[in-house]
Amino acid sequence: MLNRFRALATRIFTPVAKVLLRLGVSPDAVTIVGTLGVAASALWFFPRGEFLAGTILIAVFVFSDTIDGVMARHSGRTSSFGAFLDSSLDRIGDASIFGGLVLYYAWRGDRVLTCVALAVLVLGMLVSYVRARAEGLGMTASVGVAERADRLVLILVATFVTGIGLWEPMVALALWILAVLSAITVLQRILVVRTQALSRG
């Protein structure tokens, strides 16, 4: 979902990226600050049920994921380590968002939704791991109905809707949907890798 707007986002954030580069800020520094911002916002606001503030701050810091890439391309500093760092820190940000929701429901004593939120967290990590492991073996596994961008958009829209008081059950509904779609995505990727492995003989 977000991938469709990547070109637009690049045009929007290019001026910001150029300013940061002129100030001597490195792409990796932006990546790290963005991840720390997402993690701090999610783990501070979400467990307390302050979804609106948490969502707004997370959205602001999530944009660093676009800015650091634009900076790297404009500075000619794209590197394997930069890509590795970006991907690794993405996992921390994702875990913090869903971990914050795990804590929210756990502190409320809602065992079912605590487990659902935890399942989404674990399955999200597994979606990424399956793809990375497949690529490490020389195969591809980029298919699936719930990639990282899709999961982020859905949960942040849900927390925003709940945060403005429009419909409180929205977060719970989004978590159930993500749990199902993430499980399907893991299965899709496993089957795709199996097909490729069998074709190799």
C-alpha positions as CSV (number, residue, x, y, z in Angstrom):
1,M,0.0,0.0,0.0
2,L,2.6,2.5,1.1
3,N,4.8,1.4,-1.8
4,R,2.4,3.0,-4.3
5,F,3.1,6.4,-2.7
6,R,6.9,6.0,-2.5
7,A,7.6,8.2,-5.5
8,L,5.3,11.0,-4.2
9,A,6.9,10.8,-0.8
10,T,10.3,11.0,-2.3
11,R,9.4,14.2,-4.1
12,I,7.9,15.7,-1.0
13,F,10.9,14.9,1.3
14,T,13.7,15.6,-1.1
15,P,14.1,19.2,0.0
16,V,14.2,18.1,3.7
17,A,16.8,15.5,2.8
18,K,19.0,18.0,1.1
19,V,18.8,20.4,4.0
20,L,19.8,17.6,6.5
21,L,22.7,16.7,4.2
22,R,23.9,20.3,4.1
23,L,23.9,20.3,7.9
24,G,26.1,17.2,7.9
25,V,23.5,14.8,9.2
26,S,24.1,11.2,8.0
27,P,21.3,8.9,6.6
28,D,22.1,6.4,9.3
29,A,21.6,9.0,12.0
30,V,18.1,9.8,10.7
31,T,17.3,6.1,10.6
32,I,18.4,5.7,14.3
33,V,16.6,8.8,15.5
34,G,13.4,7.7,13.6
35,T,13.4,4.3,15.2
36,L,14.0,5.7,18.7
37,G,11.1,8.1,18.1
38,V,8.8,5.4,17.0
39,A,9.7,3.1,19.8
40,A,9.5,5.7,22.5
41,S,6.1,7.0,21.2
42,A,4.6,3.6,20.9
43,L,5.8,2.3,24.3
44,W,4.9,5.4,26.2
45,F,1.5,6.4,24.7
46,F,-0.1,3.2,23.5
47,P,0.0,1.2,26.9
48,R,-1.7,4.3,28.5
49,G,-4.4,4.3,25.9
50,E,-3.3,7.7,24.5
51,F,-3.7,6.5,20.9
52,L,-4.1,9.9,19.2
53,A,-0.8,11.4,20.5
54,G,1.0,8.1,20.0
55,T,-0.2,7.8,16.4
56,I,0.7,11.3,15.4
57,L,4.2,11.1,16.8
58,I,4.7,7.6,15.3
59,A,3.6,8.9,11.9
60,V,6.0,11.7,12.1
61,F,9.0,9.5,12.9
62,V,7.9,6.8,10.4
63,F,8.6,9.4,7.6
64,S,12.3,9.2,8.5
65,D,12.2,5.8,6.8
66,T,11.7,7.7,3.5
67,I,13.9,10.6,4.3
68,D,17.0,8.5,5.1
69,G,16.6,6.6,1.8
70,V,16.4,9.9,-0.1
71,M,19.4,11.2,1.7
72,A,21.4,8.1,0.9
73,R,20.7,8.3,-2.8
74,H,21.4,12.1,-3.0
75,S,24.7,11.8,-1.1
76,G,25.8,8.7,-3.0
77,R,26.2,7.0,0.4
78,T,24.0,4.0,-0.3
79,S,25.6,0.9,1.2
80,S,24.9,-2.7,2.2
81,F,25.3,-1.7,5.8
82,G,22.8,1.1,5.5
83,A,20.2,-1.2,4.0
84,F,21.0,-3.8,6.8
85,L,20.7,-1.2,9.5
86,D,17.4,0.2,8.1
87,S,15.8,-3.2,7.8
88,S,17.0,-4.2,11.3
89,L,15.7,-1.1,13.0
90,D,12.4,-1.4,11.1
91,R,11.8,-4.6,13.1
92,I,12.4,-2.7,16.4
93,G,9.9,0.0,15.4
94,D,7.3,-2.6,14.4
95,A,7.8,-4.6,17.6
96,S,7.4,-1.4,19.7
97,I,4.1,-0.5,18.0
98,F,2.5,-3.9,18.6
99,G,4.3,-4.4,21.9
100,G,2.7,-1.2,23.1
101,L,-0.7,-2.6,22.2
102,V,0.1,-5.9,23.9
103,L,0.8,-3.9,27.1
104,Y,-2.4,-1.8,26.7
105,Y,-4.6,-4.9,26.6
106,A,-2.6,-6.7,29.2
107,W,-2.9,-3.8,31.7
108,R,-6.6,-3.8,31.0
109,G,-6.9,-7.5,31.8
110,D,-8.1,-8.4,28.3
111,R,-6.4,-11.8,27.8
112,V,-7.9,-12.5,24.4
113,L,-6.8,-9.2,22.8
114,T,-3.5,-9.4,24.6
115,C,-2.9,-12.8,22.8
116,V,-4.1,-11.4,19.5
117,A,-1.8,-8.4,19.7
118,L,1.1,-10.7,20.6
119,A,0.2,-13.0,17.7
120,V,0.4,-10.0,15.3
121,L,3.8,-9.0,16.7
122,V,5.2,-12.5,16.3
123,L,3.7,-13.1,12.9
124,G,4.9,-9.8,11.7
125,M,8.5,-10.7,12.7
126,L,8.0,-14.1,11.0
127,V,6.8,-12.5,7.8
128,S,10.0,-10.6,7.6
129,Y,12.2,-13.5,8.7
130,V,10.8,-15.9,6.1
131,R,11.6,-13.4,3.3
132,A,15.1,-12.7,4.6
133,R,15.9,-16.4,5.1
134,A,14.6,-17.2,1.6
135,E,16.8,-14.4,0.0
136,G,19.7,-15.7,2.0
137,L,19.2,-19.1,0.3
138,G,19.1,-17.4,-3.1
139,M,15.3,-17.5,-3.5
140,T,12.5,-14.9,-3.3
141,A,9.5,-14.6,-1.0
142,S,8.2,-11.1,-1.5
143,V,4.5,-12.2,-1.9
144,G,1.8,-11.8,0.6
145,V,-1.4,-10.0,1.5
146,A,0.0,-8.2,4.5
147,E,3.5,-6.8,4.0
148,R,5.1,-4.4,6.5
149,A,3.7,-1.2,4.9
150,D,0.2,-2.6,4.9
151,R,0.4,-3.7,8.5
152,L,1.6,-0.2,9.6
153,V,-1.1,1.6,7.6
154,L,-3.9,-0.5,9.0
155,I,-2.9,-0.4,12.6
156,L,-2.1,3.4,12.6
157,V,-5.4,4.2,10.9
158,A,-7.1,2.1,13.6
159,T,-5.3,3.8,16.5
160,F,-6.0,7.2,15.0
161,V,-9.8,6.4,14.6
162,T,-9.9,5.1,18.2
163,G,-7.8,8.1,19.4
164,I,-10.2,10.7,18.1
165,G,-13.1,8.8,19.7
166,L,-14.8,7.8,16.4
167,W,-15.0,4.1,17.1
168,E,-13.3,2.4,20.0
169,P,-13.3,-1.2,18.8
170,M,-11.4,-0.2,15.7
171,V,-8.0,-1.3,17.1
172,A,-9.3,-4.6,18.2
173,L,-10.8,-5.2,14.8
174,A,-7.6,-4.2,13.1
175,L,-5.6,-6.6,15.2
176,W,-7.9,-9.6,14.4
177,I,-7.6,-8.7,10.7
178,L,-3.8,-8.4,10.9
179,A,-3.5,-11.7,12.8
180,V,-5.3,-13.5,10.0
181,L,-3.7,-11.7,7.1
182,S,-0.2,-12.1,8.6
183,A,-0.7,-15.8,9.1
184,I,-1.8,-16.1,5.5
185,T,1.2,-14.1,4.3
186,V,3.6,-16.4,6.2
187,L,1.9,-19.4,4.6
188,Q,2.1,-17.8,1.2
189,R,5.8,-17.2,1.5
190,I,6.5,-20.6,2.8
191,L,4.7,-22.2,-0.2
192,V,6.5,-19.9,-2.7
193,V,9.8,-20.9,-1.2
194,R,8.8,-24.6,-1.3
195,T,7.9,-24.3,-4.9
196,Q,11.3,-22.7,-5.8
197,A,13.2,-25.3,-3.7
198,L,11.4,-28.2,-5.4
199,S,12.1,-26.8,-8.8
200,R,15.8,-26.8,-8.0
201,G,15.6,-30.6,-7.4
